[in-house]
């Protein structure tokens, strides 16, 4: 019986959990795995075999700090995330977390820095009780003026806590998120399994017990993963031969950069790098995600898939999902829905 998929404890738009099996069939079992836009790290967490060297990176320092902090001390992060839903505290914590960005960026340059566990826990708590965009967006100072008409305080940040259900992620009261993407709010009735409670740990809420169990499993998996923060290209140094290296690229799609708290278009630069690198290193196995015909990569296989769910606030792009696989990649599981670029 296949083990239940280990997933991130927070909702994340655009994750690729639905195509994990297809991607890993193409990438094989590399000695060196690189994920420059890790986000919720769904592809890393879904790997059927742990590589000798695994490197993940994200421009969003809150994400990189979260993974670092969980890797070094999941219990400390769980305790920091253990807090009931509070409208007032949500706004106050958002403001404070935004002031921590400069310090996080500096500290994350040190590969041995264990992460800020309080920041990680508070960020996780906020990410799991909020709706829409605006919470702790790494590159943004304030939301657009059009979003300030809701009032002051937390409303001025364009955010409201999730109060119409038990919450998302670790706030799902005893639930583990489903493995299929775009599920939306994770509730107890939709949980995938019962978590291992820790009665010896004094927690403030039932969600705290969920976090304790969940984050410990993630800590065990992340034990030897190298977690970086910064530009996507800084993690592309390769220690193994090209035929032993796999790179999974899932940059913010063209026109949707703002959905991830960033404002700089990057997808075209990533595609251009892919076009160049397979000329000099043709044995590299690379997977590049994008929409429809955004990338013109001659000789690459294109795998089209349908999210069948809402992302970016609508379902208009659900059927436009595509993954380009470099010529060195292995045959896929679904040969009937791929084509040559």
C-alpha positions, 0 to 999 in steps of 0.5 A: 500500500502506497504511503500517504503523501507528505505535504506542506502544512499551509495552503499554496496556490499552484502546487503540483501535487497532482502530477508528482508521479508523472514528473518523477517518472520523467526525472528518474532517480537523480543523485542531485535534485534541484528545485529553485522555486520550491514554494510548498516543496510538493515535488521534493516531498513527493519524491519516491527516492531521496537523492544524495544531494537535494537543494531547494530555494525560494525568493520568498524569505518567509517560505525559506525561513519556514523550511529552515526552521522546521528542519532545525526544530519543528517543535519550536515552530509548532509551539509558535504556531499554536494559537487560536484564530484572532482578528486583532492578533492577525493584523498585529502579527502581519505588521510585525512579520513584515518588519522582519524581512530584512533580518531574515534575508541577511541571516538566510545567506548563512547556510548554517543559520537554523531559521527564526522559529517564532517568525516561522510559526507566526507566518504558518499560523497566519497563512492557514487562517487567511483568505486571498492575497496580501498576507506577508507578501515578500516584495510588497510594502502595502496593498493597492489603495483600492484594497484599503476601503474595508476600514483600518487595522487588519482590513487596511491590509486587505486580509480577513481571518478564515472564520467560516470553517475550522481553517486550513493547513495546521488550523484544520483541527485534526486534519491533514490536507488532501493530496489533490491540488486546489482543494481549498479549505481543509476541514476535519471531514476531509482529512486524509488521516488522524494525526499522531497526538502528543499528550505529553506536550502542553498545547494551547489549541487542538491545532497545536497538536496537529502542528506538532505531529505534522511538522515533526514528519517534515523535519525528518524528511528535510534532515539533509536538504539544503535550503536556500533563499534568493535568486533562482539561479544561485542554486544551479551549481551542480556537484554531479554529472549532468546525467545524474542531475534533475532540475524542477523549475516552477517559476511564477507564470507569465502575468501571475507574478503578483500572486506570489508576492513578487513583481518581477517577471522571471518565467521568460528568463528561466525558459531562455536558460533552459534553451541554452543549457541543454545545448551545453549539457544535453544529458540534464533532466529538466522539467519546466512548468508553465501555461499553454504555449508560453515556452517554445522549447524545440525538442522538448516533450510537452505534458498537458494537464488539467487542474480541474480546480480554481487557481488565481481566483478562477478556473480560466487557466485550469486546462492550460497547465503544461510541463516541458521535459528536456530531451534527456528525460525518461518516458512518462506515465501518460504518453497519450497526453504529451506532444513534442514541442 
